Amino acid sequence: MIVTTDGDDGICSSTTKEQPRAIGSRHWLSLPHLMWNNHPWLMIGIVVTGIISAAASVAVIDTVNRAIHAKGDRFGLLLMFVGLSLVAVLSTSCASLLPSYASLKTITVLRIGLCKRILATSLEEIERRGPANVLTLMTLDIPRLAQTIEVVPVLLVEGTTLVLALAYLAYLSWAGFAMTLLLVVIGVPLVSYLFAKGISHLRHARDEFNTFNEHSHGLVFGVKELKLNAALRRWFDNDAIDVSANKVAMQEFIGNLWFNASGAISQLVYIFMIGLLLFGVPSIELMPADVLSGSILTILYILRPLAVLVGSVPQISEGAVASESLARFGFPINDPQKTPLVPDAGDERLPKRRYWRSIKLKGICVDYVFNEDNREFRLGPVNLEIRSGELLFITGGNGSGKSTLAKAIAGLYAPKSGCISVDGVQLCAANLDEYQGLFAAVFSDFYLFRRVIGSRDDSANAAMAKSYLQKLGLTGKVKLDGDYYSTTSELSSGQRKRLALLRAYLEDRPIYLLDEWAADQDQEFKKFFYEVLLPDLKQRGKTVIAITHDEEYFSFADRIIKLTDGRMTEPSS
């Protein structure tokens, strides 16, 4: 049977469980890890320049404090102040500029990697999640990661500055450092709670963006229906796009309110510390004047890195939510396996594609869950043998499981139980890709790529394509522009299906799977399809599996399979 594994193996069953919604430390640290994995020397450079900048900044504080209490000539201290300030500014600028190019390369790697992960994910998993969710990964999560990566170097520099400033404070006065640490311990739980509330709303905003994407998809592909139906258009304007867009904005706004509240708490703690040093410490003479002024200067200086760190929390949180969403899809951004690999077939290799004799489905059951209402449909159990070179028709009412069976036969749906074998070799994850290479298919919800891809070299493909364009009545409608069709959109639905069939012809696979291909054809081409095209494929030794309702042409089939509610109700004849 087809082995179902987790996302890392590229074959995901429809029963994949969602990961916990809490953002773990791995998602907070995923971006630094990602940059380290892709550009370790760059990260080392950022850390080194950050340390230099932080050390120079702390040295500036010490120089200012010495200048305040120095007597006599202070020209040497002035030179130190200017020099250290320049070092701090230049090193901070270097640390910020270094990753700009690297971040672009990293995000490009992520985009390409996500596309490969989607290709490696099972069809049923993609259908379960829906196009809107997959598009959100590409249009929202990846760009947010790009924005967050730009912030990481700044956080490293400012975080290093904060740590060294606190170390300098401890050097000046353990009492001042202890008071600061005590206030941090008191403030951190409250700030963390406010951060968590903000992150929760960011997560809700991201989930609602899936709904917005779904409506956007409807806007692009349902614009004709919207223009013709005023009531539908009013619903779309008032209750679909408008409501969804406002929900996204509101969730993000509330999240930012929580983040601002956490920033305000941080500022209050900071102000309380300054007040304690200015008015509380002198009254009890806890530290000398030069140490007190140095401590106050240090606390004042801490304001900038602290403000940067707190102000970056919303952006870092968006990156963490994006990383979490990608991981739930099966694409952890720090996965060292950049390209999904197909396991070595070993001894489970299939017979050569042009010399197979039969495909057997034994006890195949497929469970399909409808997204709209979580209703489950079961196909099977199906016991079927498909013989090389035969013309097989699959028929049945709407919702009887014809397309589900076709996708199971092609290895696009993993069966819940049962097995598929080719000439006695059982289908498994190791040979699934090889098995799927047997099929050229035109499904009812097909997609047309403009690129001309065939089984021969480019010149032979072009010659065959021109021949088939004429045979399928598309001459004058579609032209070849190098390796591309001139258009795939400015055609009727029937013409687009003919072009899809041309693509299948060029692939020249042993098995042709055609899902209600003749449904959109006029009577002339429907007759041409059954009386000329299908016999031509059969004469060339191809196996054809056609889903059809056209009873007047059933006589052309070698066998007819009928499905009712997911079960074969009539034996093959």
ZADO-724276 format. One record per residue: residue in three letters; x negated, z, y of N, C-alpha, C, O in turn. Coordinates in steps of 0.05 Angstrom, whole numbers, plus 5000, padded with zeros to 4 digits. Layout:
N
ALAXZYXZYXZYXZY...
This chain:
573
MET498350004976500050005000498250005025495850055023ILE499449945048497949955073497450245080499250395084VAL494950315082494250585088494650635118493650485134THR496050845125496450915153494551145160494451345146THR493151105182491151305190491651365219493551275231ASP489851535231490251595259489151375276488151175266GLY489351415303488651205321485751115320485150885326ASP483951295310481151225310480551005290478550875292ASP482150975270481750765250483250505257483050315242GLY484750515278485950275288488650205276489950015284ILE489650355256492250305244493850555247493450755233CYS495750555266497250795272500150775261501450575267SER501050965246503750955237505651045258504851165278SER508150985255510151055275510751355275512351445291THR509551505257510051795256507851955270507652195266THR506151825286504051955300505152185318507052135332LYS504052415316505052645331503752655358501452595361GLU505352745378504252785404502453025404502853225391GLN500353005420498553225423499653435442501553375457PRO498653675441499753885459499553795488497653655496ARG501453895504501553815532499553955550499053875572ALA498454185541496554335557493954175560492954055540ILE492854165584490354025589488054205580487554415592GLY486654125559484454275549481854225566481754045582SER479854385560477354355575476054085571474653985588ARG476653965547475353705541476353495561474853305568HIS478753525572479753325591478553385619478053195634TRP478153635626476953705651474053605652473053505672LEU472653625629469853555628469453265619467153175616SER471553115614471252855602469852655621468352485611LEU470352675647469152485665466152525668464652335667PRO465152785672462252815672460952725645458852605645HIS462352785623461352695597461252385596459352275585LEU463352265606463451975606461151855622459851665612MET460651955646458351855662455751915648453851755650TRP455552145635453052205621452552015598450351925593ASN454751965583454451785560453651495568452151365554ASN454651405591454151135600451651105618450250905617HIS451151315634448951295653447451565655447751705675PRO446051645634444751915634442751945656442652155669TRP441151735661439151765682440451785710439351925727LEU442651655714444051685739445051965743444852085764MET446152085721447052365723444752555729445052745744ILE442452505716440152665721439352635751438652835764GLY439352385761438752345789440652485808439752605828ILE443252485801445252625818444752925818444853055839VAL444153035794443753325792441253405807441153605821VAL439053245804436553305818436953295848436153485862THR438153075858438553055887440553275897440253375919GLY442453345880444253565887442753825890443253985908ILE440953885871439454125873437654135898437454335911ILE436353905903434753885927436353935952435554085970SER438753795953440553835977441354125980441354236002ALA442154245957443054525958440854715966441254895983ALA438454675955436154845962435454815991434955016005ALA435454566001434854516029436954646047436254756068SER439454636039441654756056441355056057441655176078VAL440755176034440355466034437855546051437855746065ALA435855376049433455426065434055406095432855546111VAL435955226102436755206130438055466139437555556161ILE439755586122441055836129438956056134439056206153ASP436956066116434856266118433256216144432556416158THR432755966151431255906175432855986200431656096219VAL435455926200437156006223437156316225437056416248ASN437456456203437556746204434856856215434857046230ARG432656746206430056836216429756776246428556926261ALA430856536255430656466283432256656300431456706323ILE434456746290436156936306434657196312434857306334HIS433157286292431757546295428757516303427457716307ALA427857266305424957226311424457286340426157246357LYS422057376346421157426374418757246380417057206362GLY418657156404416356986411416956686405419256596406ASP414756546400414956256396416456196370415756296348ARG418456016372420055936348419855636343421555526329PHE417655506353417455216350417155146320418254946311GLY415555306305415255256277417855266262418455106244LEU419555466269422155486257423955246264425555166247LEU423655146288425154906297424454666279426154516270LEU421854626275420954406258422054436229422954246217MET421954686219423054736193426054676192427054556173PHE427454756213430354706214430954406213432754316198VAL429554246230430053966231429353826204430853666194GLY426953896194426053776169427953836146428653656130LEU428654096143430454176120433154046123434453976103SER434154026148436853906152436753616144438653516132LEU434653476151434353186144434253156113435552986102VAL432753336100432653316071435353366059436153226040ALA436853566069439453626058441453396062442853326043VAL441353276086443253056091442552806074444352686062LEU439952736073439152496058439652526028440552336015SER438952756018439352795989442352805982443152705960THR444052915999446952905995447952615995449652545979SER446952456014447752176016446952025991448451865981CYS444552075982443551935958445252005933445951835917ALA445952265931447552355908450352225909451552175888SER451352165933454052045935453951745931455851625921LEU451751615939451551325937450751225910451451005902LEU449251385895448151305869450351205850449951005836PRO452551345848454451275826456451045833458050975816SER456350935858458450745865458450505847460550415837TYR456050385841455950155823456450245794457850105780ALA455350465787455650555759458650615753459550575730SER460050725772462850785768464550535762466350535746LEU463850315777465250065772464649965744466549875730LYS462149985734461549905707462950075687463849975666THR463050335692464350515673467250455670468350455648ILE468650415693471450355692471950085679473950045664THR470149885683470449635669470249675639471849555624VAL468349835630468149895602470750025591471649965569LEU471950205607474350345599476650145597478250155578ARG476949965617479049765616478849595591480849545577ILE476449495586476049325562476549475537477849385518GLY475549725536475949895512478849955507479749955484LEU480450005529483250055525484649815514486449835497CYS483949575524485149325513484549295484486349225468LYS482149365476481449345447482849555431483649505408ARG483249785442484749995428487649915424488849965403ILE488849785445491649695442491849485420493649485405LEU489849305420489749095398489549225371490649115351ALA488149445369487649575343489949765335490049865313THR491749825354493950005348496249845334496649615340SER497549985316499649845300501949755319502449875339LEU503249535310505449425325507749625328508849655350GLU508349775307510549965308509950195328511850295340GLU507450275330506750485349507050385378508050525395ILE506150135383506450015410509449985417510250055439GLU511049895397513949865402515250135406517050155422ARG514250335392515450605395514950715423516650835436ARG512550675433511850775460513150595482513850705503GLY513450345477514650165496512650045515510550165521PRO513249795525511349665543510749825569508549815579ALA512849965579512450115604510250315601508550345619ASN510150465579508150665574505350535573503450645584VAL505150315558502550185555501650075582499250095589LEU503449965598502749865625501850085643500050055660THR503050325640502250555657499350625652497950705670LEU498550615627495750665620493850485636491850575646MET494650225638492950035651493150055682491050035696THR495550085692496050065721495750335736495450335760LEU496050555722495950815735493550985726492051085742ASP493351025699491351215689488451115693486751265702ILE487950865688485250755692484450765721482250855727PRO486150665740485350685768484950975778483151025794ARG486551165767486151445775483451555765482151705778LEU482751465741480051545731477851425749475851555754ALA478251175758476251055776475951215801473751265810GLN478251305813478151465837476751735832475251835849THR477351855809476252115803473252105798471752285806ILE472351885785469451855780467851845806465651945808GLU469151735827467751725853467352015864465452055880VAL469052205856468852475867466952645851465852845862VAL466452575826464752745808462052815820461253045821PRO460552605831457852675842458052865866456353045868VAL460152835883460453025905460953305895459853495906LEU462553325874463153595863460553715851460153955854LEU458953555838456453655828454653765850453453975847VAL454453615872452753695894453853955907452354145912GLU456453945913457654175927457754425909457354645918GLY458154375883458154605865455354725863455154975862THR453254565862450554665862449954815887448655025886THR450854705910450454845935451755115935450655315945LEU454255135925455655385924454155585907453955825914VAL453255505884451855685866449255785878448656025877LEU447655615891445155695903445655875927444156065933ALA447855815942448555985965449256265956448456465968LEU450756285934451456545923448956685913448656935915ALA447156535901444556655892442956765915441756975914TYR442956605937441556705961442856955972441557135982LEU445556965971446957205980446257445963445857665974ALA445957405937445157615919442357705926441657945924TYR440557515933437857575941437757745966436257935969LEU439557685986439557826011440758106007439558306016SER443058125992444358375990446058385965447958225962TRP445458555946447058585923449858695930451858635916ALA449958855950452558965959454358735969456758725961GLY453358555986454958335995455758145973457958045972PHE453858105954454557925931456658055914458457925904ALA456458325910458458465893461258445905463258405891MET461358485932463958465946465158185943467558145938THR463457985946464357705943465357655915467457535911LEU463857745895464557705867467257845861468857745846LEU467658085872470158235868472558085878474558065865LEU472257975903474457815914474957565898477257485895VAL472857435888473257205871474757275846476557125837VAL474057495833475457585809478357645815480057585798ILE478957755838481757805845483257545851485557515843GLY481957355865483257115874483556905852485456745853VAL481656885833481656665814484256655797485256435794PRO485256875786487756855770490056735786491556565775LEU490456825811492656715827492256415833494056255831VAL489756345841489156065847489555895822490555675823SER488656005799488955855774491855805767492655595757TYR493556005772496355975767497555755784499155595775LEU496755755810497855555828496855275820498355075822PHE494255255811493255005801494854905778495554665776ALA495455085759496955005735499754905742500654715730LYS501055025762503654925771503454655783505054475778GLY501354605799500954345810500454135789501553905791ILE498854195769498254005748500753945732501153715724SER502454135728504954095714506653875728507753705715HIS506753895754508353695769506953425770508353215770LEU504353415770502953165768503553035741503852785739ARG503653195720504253085693507152965693507552755682HIS509053105705511753005707511852745723513352565716ALA510352735745510252495761509152255744510152035746ARG507152315729505952095712507952005691508151765686ASP509452195679511452115659513751955672514751765660GLU514552035696516651895709515751615717517351425719PHE513151575721512051315728512551115705512750875710ASN512751225681513451045658516250925663516650685658THR518151095671520850995677520750795700522150585699PHE519150845720518950665743517850395733518750185742ASN515850405716514750155705516750005689516849755689GLU518450155674520550015659522449875677523249645672HIS523250005700524949865719523549635732524749425737SER520949655737519449435749519349195730519548965738HIS519049255704519149055683521848915684522048665682GLY524049065687526748945689527048785714528448575713LEU525748865736525948715761524748435758525848235767VAL522348425745520948175742522347985722522747755728PHE523248095699524347925678527347905679528547745665GLY528648075695531548065696532547995724534848055731VAL530847865740531647805767534047615769535647635787LYS534347435749536647255749539247405746541147365761GLU539247595727541647755722542247935746544647975753LEU540248035759540648205783541748045806543448145821LYS540947805809541947635831544847565827546347535846LEU545647525802548347435796550447665794552847615797ASN549547905790551348125785551048345806549048495806ALA552948345825552748535848552848825839551348995849ALA554548885819554749165809552149245796551249475800LEU550949065780548449135767546249165788544549345786ARG546349005809544349015830544549285846542549405853ARG547049365851547449625865546449855848545050035858TRP546949845822545850055804542850055805541550265807PHE541749815803538849785803537549895829535550035829ASP538849825852537849915878538050215881536150345890ASN540450325874541050595881540350805860539451025866ASP540650725834540350915813537950865795537351025777ALA536650645798534350575781531750605797530350805796ILE531050385811528450385826528350605847526450755849ASP530550635863530550835884530251125873528551275883VAL531751185853531651455841528951505828527751715832SER528051315813525451355799523151375818521451555815ALA523051205838520851215858520851475873518751595878ASN523251575880523451825894522652065876521552265885LYS523352045850522552255832519452275830518352485830VAL518252045828515252035827514152165852512352335851ALA515152075875514152175901514652475903512852625913MET517052575895517652855897515953025879514953235888GLN515452935854513753095836510953105847509653315846GLU509952885858507252895869507153075894505153215898PHE509253065910509353235934509353525927507953685939ILE511053595907511253885899508553965887507654195892GLY507353795871504753855860502653905882501154095881ASN502753745903500853785925501454035941499654165951LEU504054115942504754375955503354605940502254785952TRP503454595913502154805898499154805902497855015904PHE498054565903495154555908494454655936492354795939ASN496054585956495554685983495854995984494355125998ALA497755095968498055385967495555515955494655725965SER494555395935492055505923489755485943488055665944GLY489655275958487655255979487955466000485955576010ALA490455526007490955726028490056006018488956166033ILE490556055992489656315980486656335981485556545988SER485256115975482356115976481356166004479456316008GLN482756046024481956086052482456386060480756496074LEU484656506051485156786058483056966046482157156059VAL482256916021480157076009477657046025476157246029TYR477056806033474656746048474656896075472657016083ILE476956876089477157016115476957316112475757446128PHE478157416091478057706086475157796082474358006090MET473557626068470757696063469257696089467557876094ILE469757496107468357496133469057746149467357876160GLY471657816149472558046164471258306153470558486168LEU471058316127469858556114466958586122466058806128LEU465458356123462658366131462358436161460458576168LEU464158316177463858356206464758636215463458756232PHE466858736203468058986213467859226194467759456203GLY467659166168467659386149464859486143464359726144VAL462959306138460259376130458759526153457459726148PRO458859426179457459566200458359856204456760026211SER460959906198462060176203460860376183460760616189ILE460060276160458960466140455860426137454660546120GLU454760246154451860186154450860136126448960266117LEU452159946112451459886085448959716082447559726062MET448359556104445959376103444859346131446359366150PRO442259286133441059246159442159006173443558836161ALA441558986200442758776217441958496208443558316207ASP439258466201438358196194439558106167440257866163VAL439958296149441258226123444158166128445257986115LEU445558326145448358276151448758006164450657856156SER447057936183447457666196446857446176448257236176GLY444857486159444357286138446657256119447357026110SER447857476111450157466093452557326106453857166093ILE452957386131455257256145454756956148456556796143LEU452256876155451556596156451956456129453056226128THR451156586108451556476081454456436074455256226064ILE456056646080458956626074460156406090461856256080LEU459356376116460456166133459655886122461155696122TYR457155876112456255616101457655546075458155306070ILE458455746060459855696035462555566040463655436022LEU463655586065466255476071466355176065468355076054ARG464255026072464354736068464454656039466254506031PRO462554746022462854665993465354775980466454645963LEU466255015989468655125978471054955985472754905968ALA471154866010473354696019473454426004475554325997VAL471054316000470854065986471754095957473253935947LEU470854315944471654355916474654405913475854285896VAL475754565931478654625929480254365936482254305924GLY479254215957480653975965480653755944482253575944SER478653765926478353565905480053625880480253455862VAL481153865879482653935855484953745849485253675825PRO486553655869488753465861487653215849488753115829GLN485453105860484352855849483252895821483652735803ILE481753115818480653175791482953225771482753155748SER485053355780487353405763488653145754489453115731GLU488952955773490052695766488252555745489352435726GLY485652585748483852465728484152605701483952465680ALA484452865701484853015676487452935662487552905638VAL489552905678492152815667491952535655492952475634ALA490452365670490052085660488452085634489051945616SER486352255633484752275609486452385586486152285563GLU488152575591489952685571491852475560492352445536SER492952305579494852095571493551895553494651795534LEU491051815561489551615545488951735517489051585498ALA488251995516487652115491490052125473489852085449ARG492452175485494952185469495551905457496751885436PHE494751705471495151435461493151365439493451165425GLY491051525436489051475416486551355428485051215414PHE486051395454483751285468482351505484482351495508PRO481151695470479551895484477251755498475751605485ILE476851805524474951645540472051695532470351545540ASN471551915518468851965509468351895480466351985468ASP470151735469469851645441467351475440467251265453PRO465251555425462851395424463251115411461550945415GLN465451085396465950825383467350645404469850655406LYS465850485418466950325439468850105429470850045442THR468249995406469849775395471049865368469549945351PRO473649855365474849925339473749745318473649495321LEU472949865296471749715274473649695251475049885245VAL473549465237475149435212473349535190471049435187PRO474149715173472549815151471649595133472949395129ASP469249635121468249445102470149415078471049615067ALA470849165072472849125051471849205023473349265005GLY469149195019468049274994469149104971468948854973ASP470149224950471249074927474148994931475348884913GLU475249054955478149004959478548744974480648714987ARG476648564974477048304988479148144975479548144951LEU480647994992482747824982481647554973479447484980PRO483247414956482447144949482146964974483347024995LYS480546764972480146584995482846485005484546424988ARG483246475031485846435042487246185033489746185032ARG485845975026487145725018487745704988488845504979TYR487045904973487245884944488846124932488446184909TRP490446244947492046464937494446354921495346134926ARG495546514903497846414886500446564893502546434894SER500246824897502846964903502247224918500147354916ILE504247294934504347554948506647714937508947614937LYS506147964928508248124916508748374933506948514940LEU511248414939512248654952513648824931515548734919LYS512649064927513749234906514649494918513049664927GLY517349534918518549784927517949834957517750074965ILE517749624973517049665001519449785017521649685015CYS518850005031520850125049519550155077517250245079VAL520950075097519950105125522050255141524350175141ASP521150465155522950605173522350515202520050525211TYR524450435215524150345243525850515261528250545256VAL524650625282526050805300526650655326524750555338PHE529150645334529850515360529350715382530250945382ASN527850615403527150785425529550905441529451135449GLU531650735444533750805462535151065453535651245470ASP535751095428537251335419535951475395537251635382ASN533451405389532051525366533451475340533051615320ARG535151265339536551195314534551065295532950895303GLU534751145270532851045250534150835232536350875222PHE532750615227533650405209531650395186529250395190ARG532750375162530950355138531250085125533549995118LEU529049945121529049705105528049775077526049915073GLY529449675057528549705030530149905013532150015022PRO529149944989526649834978526949534972529049434963VAL524749384978524649094974522649024952520349114953ASN523548874933521848774912521948464914524048344910LEU519748344920519748054926517047934919514948054924GLU517147694908514647544903514847274919516847124917ILE512847234935512646984951510546804938508246884937ARG511346574930509446394916508246194935509546094954SER505746124931504345934948505745664948506445564926GLY506245554971507345284974510345274974511445054975GLU511745504973514645484972515845505000514545605018LEU518345415002519845435027522045645023523945605008LEU521745875036523446105032525046165057523946185079PHE527746175054529446245076530346535074530946625052ILE530346675096531346955098533846945116533646855139THR536047035106538547025122539847305121539147475105GLY541847335138543347595139544447625167543747475185GLY546247825170547447875196545547995215543248075209ASN546448025240544848155261544348445253546248585246GLY541848535256541148805249540948865220540849095211SER540748655204540548695175537748745166537248825143GLY535748705183532948765176531248515171529048535160LYS532148285180530648035175527948035188525947985176SER527948095214525448095229523648325220521148295219THR524848555213523248775203521848695177519548765173LEU523348565159522148465134519848275139517748285127ALA520348085158518247885165515748025175513547945167LYS516048225192513748365202512348535180509948565181ALA513948645162512748785139511148595121508948655112ILE512348355116510948155100508248075113506248045099ALA508248055139505847965154503848195157501748155168GLY504548445149502748665152502748795179500948945186LEU504848725195504948835222506349115222505849275240TYR508049165203509249425199508049555174508049425153ALA507249805176506249945153508550065137510250205149PRO508750005111511050105096510850405092508750515089LYS513250525092513350815086512650875057511451075051SER513450685040512750715012512650435000513450235013GLY511550414976511250154963508550034969506850154983CYS508149794959505549664963505849354964507849244955ILE503849234977503648944978501048854965499048984969SER501148644949498748554936498648244937500648114938VAL496148144938495647854938494047794913491747874910ASP495347654894494047584869492847834855490647824844GLY494348054857493548294843491848474860491348704852VAL490848384883489148554900490948694920492348574936GLN490948964919492749124935491849124964489449144970LEU493849104982493249105010492649385020494049575013CYS490549415036489749675047488549625074488349405084ALA487649845087486549825114484049645114483449515134ALA482549645092480049495091480449195092478749055103ASN482649095080483048805079485448715096486348495093LEU486548895112488948835127488448605147490048415148ASP486248605161485648395180485448125166486347915176GLU484148125143483847875127486547775118487047535118TYR488347965110491047885101492647765124493947565120GLN492547895147494047795170493147515178494647365190GLY490647455172489547185178490846965162490346735167LEU492447035142493846835126496246715141497246505134PHE497246855162499746795175499446665202497746745218ALA501046455207501546355233504546395238506146315222ALA505246525260508046615264509146535291507646525311VAL511746485292513146465317515546655315517546595302PHE515346885328517447085327519447025348518946865367SER521847145346523947095366523047195394523947085414ASP521347395395520447505421517447425425515847585434PHE516847175419514047085420512947085448514447095468TYR510347075450509047035476507146795475505746755455LEU507246635496505646395496503146435513503346495537PHE500746405501498246405516497646115524498145935509ARG496546085548495945805557493445695543493145445542ARG491745865533489245765520489945625494491445735477VAL488745385489489045235465487045345444484645305448ILE488045475423486345585402487245455375489645465369GLY485345345361486045225335483945295314482145455319SER484145165292482345215269479945025270478045065254ARG479944825287477744635289476244665315476844845330ASP474344485319472844505345474644405367476844305363ASP473644445392475344395415476344105417478644065424SER474643915411475543635414477643565393479543425399ALA477343665368479343625348481943765355484143655350ASN481744005366484144155374485643995396488143965395ALA484143885415485443725436486843485425489043425434ALA485643345407486843105395489343175379491443045382MET489243395363491543485348493743575367496143515362ALA493043715388495043815407496543585420499043595423LYS495143375428496443145440498343015420500542925428SER497542995395499242875374501743035370503942925369TYR501443305369503743485364505543495389508043525387LEU504443475413506043475437508043235436510343265444GLN507043005427508742775424510842815402513242755406LYS509942925379511842965357514043165364516243135355LEU513443365380515343575387516843505413518343675423GLY516443265424518043185447517243325473518843365490LEU514643405475513743545499511943375516510943475537THR511543125509509942945526511342915553513742865553GLY509942935574511142925601511943195611512343235635LYS512343385593513043665601510543835602510243995621VAL508843805583506343965581504043775578504143585562LYS501843825592499443675590497143865582497344105586LEU495043745572492643905566490743885590489943675599ASP490044125600488144145622485644275612485344525614GLY483944115600481544225586482444375561483644255543ASP481844635560482644795537485244955543485845145529TYR486744865563489145015570491544825572491244595579TYR493944935565496344785571496944795601496244995614SER498044585611498544575640500544785649500444875672THR502444855631504445055638505545175612505545045591THR506445425614507945545592510545655602512245755586SER510945655628513345785640515445585650517845645650GLU514545355659516445165671517744995649517844745651LEU518845125629520044995606522645145599522945375605SER524444995585526745135575525945305551523745285541SER527845475542527245655520526645495495524845565479GLY528145275490527645115467524944975468523544955448GLN524144885492521544755495519244955491517244885480ARG519645195501517645405497517245465467515045505458LYS519445465452519245505424517745275410516245325391ARG518245035420516744805408513744835414512144765397LEU513144925438510344955445509045185428506745165420ALA510645395422509745605405509245505377507345585364LEU510945325367510645205341508145025341506645025321LEU507644895363505144735365502644915362500744845348ARG502745145375500545335372500145415343497945425333ALA502445465329502245535301501145305284499545345266TYR501945055291500844825277497844815279496444775260LEU496844855304493944835309492445055294490145015286GLU493645285289492245495275491745425246489845515233ASP493545255235493145145208492745365187490745355172ARG494545565187494345785168495845715142497545525143PRO495345855120496745795095499745855096501345725082ILE500546055112503346155112504446125141503246225160TYR506846005143508145985169510646165168512346135151LEU510846345187513046525189514546465215513546495237LEU517046365212518646265235521246415237522946395220ASP521446575259523746755262525846615280525646605304GLU527946515266530146375279529146175300530146165322TRP527246005291526045815309528045605319527945525342ALA529945525302531845315310534145415327535745255335ALA534245675332536545785346536945665374539145645384ASP534745605388534845505415534445205417534145095439GLN534645065395534244775395536844625396538944725386ASP536844385408539244225407539544105379537744135362GLN541843985374542343885347540343685337539643685314GLU539343515355537343315348534743445338533743375317PHE533743645353531343775344531743975321529944025305LYS534144095320534744265297534544105271533444195251LYS535743865272535743685249532843595243532043585219PHE531343535264528543455261526943685248525143635232PHE527543925256526144165246526544195215524544225200TYR529044185207529644225179528943985161528044025138GLU529343745171529143515154526343385156525643225138VAL524843445177522243315180519943525180518043505165LEU520143715199517843905203517444085179515144105169LEU519544205169519244385146518244245121516444335108PRO519444015114518443865091515543775095514043755075ASP514843715120512043635125510143865120507943825108LEU510844105128509144335123508944385093506844445083LYS511244365079511244405050509444205036507944265018GLN509643945045508043735033505043785037503443705021ARG504343915059501543985064500644225049498344325053GLY502344335032501644565016502044835030501045045020LYS503444835052503845085067506245235055508145125045THR506045505057508345675050509845725076508645815096VAL512445685075514045725099516245945094517745915075ILE516246145111518246355110519846325136518846385157ALA522346245133523946185157526446365157527946375138ILE526746515179529246665184531246485197530646365217THR533646465185535546265195538446345189538946495170HIS540246245206543146275201544446005195546845985191ASP542845785195543945515193544645445164542945325150GLU547045515155547745485127547845185119547345125095GLU548345005138548444725130545744615121545644395110TYR543544765127540944675119539744835096537444805089PHE541345015084540345195063539345025039537645125024SER540344785036539544625012536544545013535444464993PHE535344565037532544495039530644715028528244665024ALA531744955025530045185016529645184986531445104971ASP527345274978526845314949528245574940529345584918ARG528345774958529746024952530946134978530046075000ILE533046294974534346414997534546714991535546804970ILE533646875010533747165009535847265029535647195053LYS537847415021539847515039539547815042539147965022LEU539647915067539448205073542048305084543248165101THR542748545076545048685087544348975091543749115071ASP544349065116543549345122540949425110540649645099GLY538949245111536349315102535849275073533649345063ARG537749175058537449135029537948855021539648715033MET536448765001536948494990539448514973539548654953THR541548364982544148384969544648164948546448174932GLU542947954950543247744930540447674919538547654934PRO540247654893537647584881536747304889538447134894SER534147264890533146994896533946804873534046884850SER534546554881535346364861533246154856533645974839
